[in-house]
């Protein structure tokens, strides 16, 4: 099935709620995100919804009672019942995988998703983006209340202020999320909720990952790519179908300091050949989120450098990968490639490319076993008499 975007509606307390259902390519059931905006919801996160769809997720972007075309009267505490109605709606669809159902909420939606998840275990993973933690710790000003109330139905600024103050603090609910994957993602320049506002929530759920984006404001307006990549990558890892990495080995993104470490082992790993010109420093600066370092007891055991194509939006490229001679034949190479496939798919890639020299029969055999299709030798591919075999794999 092709991708889709459908207008949908469902009921909450007798009122018709509206929303948008983003269907990914293929046949379900799909991992699914219930995507929740803030109090007024000017930032609705459509860009995040599209990115999730490209990564293979279905998304329900819903609107609470009394806002953006949904019937009924808006109340701040009432969004929790509306979220529950959204979960009921998703539970009725055959194309939704309820074992991989996540809730993602921004601002008041972050308060709503944590509160709803504390009452409903159908939400298997939770992402709170700059959430309201405690309304009493950060009361609204008169102008803020008026701005929030303006696009909402049947609620005054004074009612917004009063309901905001009366909301149950998230620290009272956070402990009930223990055992479920939880991400707290905040911007260090949030003009509405500063870092100190979020600290009590992080302390109340030590099981959660707390990631901070330097310079990001409340709606992440100037940091949307960072927001999108962080959320999509985290959800992909959380519901990854891949088996754990081989025991005794650790997997992490590279840092700039790894450049010298990798260069130092190249000659030993490649039989004395000087391949350092193939790995300039820039690969360890600008491609960290789609590359990997593997260590065993602190020693470098394997690495993979890969990136998404800047010219072909559906393509990704593996530039260089290697495994220490002492750790070969243990599945590290395959495991690294599978992690890269997963990361590339999460960014919307549908095919993987790489190359090798025609004389490298071991590499050709390895890629063929992984399902790559090898080309005939391509003469002068990288210059005179510098032939290559090109590989392509659909993911």
C-alpha positions in Angstrom: 0.0 0.0 0.0 1.2 3.5 -0.7 1.6 6.2 2.0 -1.6 8.0 3.0 -2.9 10.9 4.9 -6.5 10.7 6.0 -8.8 13.0 7.9 -10.4 11.0 10.7 -12.9 11.6 13.6 -13.9 9.8 16.7 -15.9 10.5 19.9 -14.9 11.8 23.3 -17.7 12.4 25.9 -20.2 12.8 23.1 -18.1 15.3 21.1 -16.6 14.7 17.7 -12.8 14.9 17.8 -10.9 15.4 14.5 -7.4 14.5 13.5 -5.1 13.2 10.8 -3.9 9.6 10.3 -0.6 9.2 8.5 -0.3 5.8 7.0 3.2 4.5 6.0 4.1 2.6 2.9 3.4 -1.2 3.1 1.0 -3.4 4.9 0.3 -3.2 8.6 0.1 -3.6 11.4 2.5 -0.7 11.9 4.2 0.7 15.0 2.2 3.8 15.8 2.6 7.2 17.5 -0.2 9.2 19.1 1.1 12.7 18.5 -0.2 15.5 20.9 0.2 19.2 20.6 0.2 21.8 23.3 -2.5 23.9 24.9 -3.3 26.1 21.9 -1.4 23.9 19.5 -0.1 26.4 17.0 2.9 24.1 16.5 1.2 20.8 15.5 4.4 18.9 14.6 3.3 17.9 11.1 7.0 17.7 10.1 7.6 15.1 12.9 4.5 13.2 11.7 5.8 13.0 8.1 9.3 12.0 9.3 7.8 9.2 11.4 5.7 8.0 8.4 8.8 7.9 6.2 10.5 5.8 8.9 7.6 3.3 8.8 5.4 4.6 11.6 1.7 5.3 11.5 0.8 8.5 13.3 -2.5 9.9 14.7 -2.2 13.6 15.1 -5.4 14.5 17.1 -7.1 17.7 18.3 -8.6 17.9 21.8 -12.2 19.0 22.4 -12.8 22.6 21.7 -9.8 23.3 19.4 -8.9 23.2 15.7 -12.2 21.8 14.6 -13.0 19.4 17.3 -16.4 19.8 18.9 -17.0 20.5 22.6 -15.7 22.8 25.3 -12.0 23.0 25.9 -10.6 22.2 29.4 -7.0 21.6 30.3 -7.6 18.5 32.5 -10.1 17.2 29.8 -7.3 16.5 27.3 -6.5 13.3 29.3 -9.9 11.8 28.5 -9.5 12.9 24.9 -6.1 11.1 24.7 -7.8 8.0 26.1 -10.4 8.3 23.3 -7.5 8.5 20.8 -6.0 5.4 22.2 -9.4 3.7 21.9 -9.6 4.8 18.3 -6.2 3.4 17.5 -7.1 0.2 19.2 -10.0 -0.3 16.8 -7.8 -0.2 13.7 -6.4 -3.4 12.3 -3.3 -1.6 10.8 -2.1 -0.5 14.2 0.4 -2.7 16.2 -0.7 -2.1 19.8 2.5 -3.8 21.1 4.4 -0.9 19.5 2.1 2.1 20.5 3.9 5.2 21.7 2.7 8.6 22.9 4.5 11.8 22.0 3.4 15.1 23.5 4.7 18.7 23.4 4.2 21.2 26.3 0.7 20.6 27.7 0.6 17.6 25.4 3.7 16.4 27.3 1.8 16.7 30.6 -1.1 14.9 28.9 0.9 12.0 27.6 2.6 11.3 30.9 -0.6 11.6 32.8 -2.5 9.4 30.4 0.2 6.8 30.3 0.2 6.6 34.1 -3.5 5.5 33.8 -3.3 3.5 30.6 -0.6 0.8 29.9 -1.6 0.6 26.3 0.9 3.4 25.7 4.1 1.2 25.6 6.6 4.1 25.3 6.4 7.8 26.2 8.1 10.9 24.8 7.6 14.2 26.6 8.8 17.3 24.7 9.3 20.3 27.0 6.4 19.2 29.1 4.5 21.3 31.7 5.6 19.6 35.0 3.9 21.7 37.6 1.6 24.6 36.9 2.0 26.1 40.4 5.7 26.2 39.9 5.3 28.2 36.7 2.0 30.2 36.7 0.7 31.8 33.5 0.8 35.5 33.1 -2.3 37.4 32.1 -1.0 37.8 28.5 -0.1 34.2 28.2 -3.5 33.0 29.4 -5.2 35.4 26.9 -3.0 34.2 24.0 -3.7 30.5 24.8 -7.4 31.0 25.2 -7.9 33.0 22.0 -8.2 30.0 19.6 -10.0 27.7 22.1 -13.7 27.2 22.5 -15.7 28.1 25.6 -12.8 28.9 27.9 -11.8 32.3 29.2 -8.3 33.4 30.1 -9.1 33.3 33.8 -10.3 29.7 33.5 -7.1 28.8 31.6 -5.1 30.3 34.5 -7.1 28.5 37.2 -7.1 25.1 35.4 -3.4 25.4 34.7 -2.7 25.9 38.5 -5.0 23.0 39.4 -3.4 20.4 37.1 -1.8 17.4 39.0 2.0 17.7 38.9 3.7 15.2 36.7 5.9 14.2 39.6 2.8 12.5 41.1 2.3 10.3 38.1 5.8 9.7 36.8 6.6 6.7 39.0 3.8 4.7 37.3 5.7 4.8 34.0 8.6 2.6 35.5 9.3 -0.3 33.3 8.2 1.5 30.1 10.7 3.2 27.8 10.5 7.0 28.5 12.2 9.9 26.8 12.3 13.4 28.3 13.5 15.8 25.5 14.0 19.5 26.4 15.4 22.6 25.0 18.0 24.5 27.0 16.7 27.8 25.8 13.0 27.0 26.5 11.4 30.4 27.2 8.3 28.9 28.9 9.8 26.1 31.0 13.4 26.4 32.0 15.7 23.5 32.8 14.9 23.8 36.5 11.2 23.3 35.8 12.0 19.9 34.2 14.5 18.7 36.9 11.9 17.4 39.3 10.3 15.3 36.6 13.7 13.8 35.6 14.4 13.0 39.3 10.9 11.4 39.7 11.6 9.0 36.8 15.3 8.0 37.0 14.4 5.2 34.5 13.9 7.7 31.7 16.4 9.1 29.3 16.7 12.9 29.5 18.1 14.4 26.4 18.7 18.2 26.1 19.1 20.2 22.9 21.3 23.2 23.4 19.8 26.5 22.2 16.4 25.0 21.5 13.3 27.0 22.6 9.9 25.8 23.6 8.6 24.6 20.3 12.1 23.7 19.0 11.4 26.1 16.1 15.1 26.6 15.2 16.0 23.0 16.0 13.4 21.0 14.2 15.8 18.6 12.5 17.5 17.8 15.8 14.1 17.2 17.4 12.9 15.0 14.6 16.1 12.9 14.4 16.2 12.4 18.2 12.6 11.3 18.5 12.6 9.0 15.4 15.9 7.5 16.3 14.9 6.9 19.9 11.6 5.3 19.0 13.3 3.1 16.4 15.8 1.9 19.0 13.1 1.4 21.6 11.1 -0.9 19.3 14.0 -2.4 17.4 13.4 -6.0 16.2 17.2 -6.6 16.2 18.7 -8.9 18.7 21.0 -7.4 21.4 24.6 -6.7 20.2 27.0 -9.6 20.8 27.8 -10.0 24.5 30.9 -8.2 25.9 30.8 -5.6 23.1 29.4 -2.0 23.4 28.0 0.1 20.6 28.0 3.9 20.5 28.1 6.8 18.1 31.6 8.0 17.2 33.1 11.3 18.6 35.9 13.4 17.1 38.4 11.8 19.5 37.7 8.5 17.8 39.3 9.7 14.5 42.9 9.2 15.8 42.0 5.9 17.3 40.6 4.5 14.0 43.5 5.8 12.0 45.9 4.1 14.4 44.5 0.6 13.7 43.9 0.8 9.9 47.3 -0.5 8.8 47.1 -3.4 11.3 43.6 -4.3 10.3 44.2 -4.1 6.6 47.5 -5.9 6.3 49.8 -2.9 6.3 47.9 -0.9 3.7 47.8 2.9 4.3 44.1 3.8 4.0 44.1 6.9 6.2 43.3 9.1 3.2 39.8 7.4 3.0 38.9 8.6 6.5 39.4 12.4 7.0 38.4 14.0 10.2 35.1 15.3 8.8 33.5 11.8 9.0 33.9 12.0 12.8 32.4 15.5 13.0 29.4 15.4 10.7 28.2 11.8 10.3 28.1 10.7 14.0 24.4 9.9 14.2 24.6 7.3 11.4 28.0 5.8 12.2 29.1 3.4 15.0 32.0 2.5 17.2 32.2 -0.9 18.8 34.4 -1.5 21.9 35.4 -4.4 24.0 36.8 -3.6 27.5 37.5 -0.1 26.2 39.5 -1.3 23.2 38.4 -0.5 19.6 36.8 -3.7 18.1 35.0 -2.5 15.0 33.6 0.6 13.4 31.2 1.7 10.6 31.1 5.1 8.9 27.9 5.8 7.0 25.6 8.6 5.9 22.4 9.6 4.2 22.7 10.8 0.6 22.4 14.5 0.1 21.3 14.1 -3.5 19.0 11.0 -3.3 16.6 11.3 -0.4 15.8 7.6 -0.3 19.4 6.4 -0.4 22.1 5.9 2.3 25.7 5.0 1.8 28.2 2.9 3.8 31.6 4.5 3.3 33.9 2.4 5.4 33.6 -0.5 7.9 36.1 -2.7 9.7 36.4 -5.3 12.3 39.6 -6.0 14.3 41.3 -9.3 13.2 40.9 -10.7 16.7 37.1 -10.2 16.7 36.3 -11.5 13.2 33.9 -14.4 12.6 31.8 -13.3 15.6 29.0 -11.6 13.7 30.2 -8.0 14.4 30.2 -7.0 10.8 26.7 -8.2 10.1 25.4 -6.6 13.4 27.0 -3.3 12.4 25.4 -3.3 9.0 22.0 -4.2 10.5 22.2 -1.3 12.9 23.0 1.0 9.9 20.1 -0.4 8.0 17.8 0.4 10.9 19.2 3.9 11.3 18.9 4.6 7.6 15.3 3.3 7.5 14.5 5.6 10.4 15.6 8.6 8.4 13.5 7.6 5.4 16.0 5.7 3.3 14.8 2.8 1.2 18.1 1.6 -0.3 21.7 1.2 0.8 24.8 1.7 -1.5 28.5 0.9 -1.0 31.5 -0.1 -3.2 34.6 -2.3 -3.0 37.5 -3.2 -5.3 37.0 -6.2 -7.6 39.9 -8.0 -6.1 38.3 -7.9 -2.6 36.5 -11.2 -3.0 35.9 -11.5 0.8 34.0 -8.2 0.8 32.0 -9.2 -2.3 31.0 -12.5 -0.6 30.1 -10.7 2.7 27.8 -8.1 1.0 26.2 -10.8 -1.2 25.3 -12.8 2.0 23.7 -9.7 3.4 21.4 -9.4 0.4 23.3 -6.8 -1.6 23.2 -7.0 -5.4 26.7 -6.6 -6.9 27.4 -4.9 -10.2 29.9 -6.1 -12.7 33.3 -4.4 -12.2 33.0 -0.7 -13.2 36.1 0.4 -15.1 37.9 3.6 -13.9 35.2 4.2 -11.3 37.5 6.2 -9.0 40.0 7.1 -11.6 42.2 5.5 -14.3 42.5 1.8 -13.6 40.7 2.2 -10.3 37.8 -0.2 -10.8 35.0 -0.8 -8.4 32.1 -3.2 -7.7 29.0 -1.3 -6.6 26.5 -2.8 -4.2 22.8 -2.0 -3.7 20.3 -3.3 -1.2 16.7 -2.4 -0.7 15.6 -2.1 2.9 
